[in-house]
């Protein structure tokens, strides 16, 4: 059960496009990911949706660049 939460947090930390979408519409992104096969309970969805997007960004910024996907928008 928590493995999916851990995987999703990892994706949010390393994928700037997903993180931006999540910051704008967390429930919609989580529901979309569930339709793609990520199994989350209602409690996990509520808890993840309540996560501070700025905290995710700070965590992402603390990771070595080699662990993050390139953000094409910032490269332009």
C-alpha positions in Angstrom: 0.0 0.0 0.0 2.6 2.6 1.0 4.9 1.6 -1.8 2.6 3.4 -4.3 2.7 6.5 -2.1 6.4 6.4 -2.0 6.6 5.9 -5.8 4.3 8.8 -6.4 6.2 11.1 -4.1 9.4 10.1 -5.9 7.7 11.0 -9.3 6.5 14.3 -7.9 10.0 15.1 -6.7 11.7 14.2 -10.0 9.2 15.2 -12.6 8.6 19.0 -12.8 5.8 18.8 -15.3 3.8 16.3 -13.1 4.6 18.5 -10.0 3.2 21.6 -11.7 0.1 19.8 -12.7 -0.3 18.4 -9.2 0.2 21.9 -7.7 -2.7 23.2 -9.8 -5.1 20.3 -9.5 -3.9 17.6 -7.1 -7.1 15.5 -7.0 -7.4 15.4 -10.8 -3.8 14.3 -11.1 -4.2 11.6 -8.5 -7.4 10.3 -10.0 -5.6 10.2 -13.4 -2.7 8.3 -12.0 -5.2 5.8 -10.4 -6.7 5.2 -13.8 -3.2 4.4 -15.0 -2.8 1.7 -12.4 -1.4 3.4 -9.3 -3.5 2.0 -6.5 -4.2 4.6 -3.8 -6.8 4.5 -1.0 -9.2 7.4 -0.4 -7.1 8.3 2.7 -3.9 8.3 0.7 -5.5 10.5 -2.0 -6.7 13.0 0.6 -3.4 13.1 2.4 -1.4 13.5 -0.9 -3.8 16.2 -2.1 -3.1 18.1 1.1 0.6 18.0 0.6 2.2 21.5 0.2 3.3 21.9 -3.4 6.1 24.2 -2.2 7.5 21.5 0.1 7.6 19.1 -2.9 9.5 21.7 -4.9 12.0 22.4 -2.1 12.6 18.7 -1.8 13.1 18.4 -5.5 15.5 21.3 -5.5 17.6 19.6 -2.9 18.1 16.5 -5.1 21.1 16.2 -7.3 20.2 17.3 -10.8 21.1 13.8 -12.1 18.1 12.4 -10.3 15.6 14.9 -11.7 14.1 15.0 -15.2 15.1 18.1 -17.2 12.5 20.8 -17.2 12.2 21.9 -20.8 10.4 25.1 -19.8 13.4 26.3 -17.7 15.8 25.3 -20.5 14.3 27.7 -23.0 
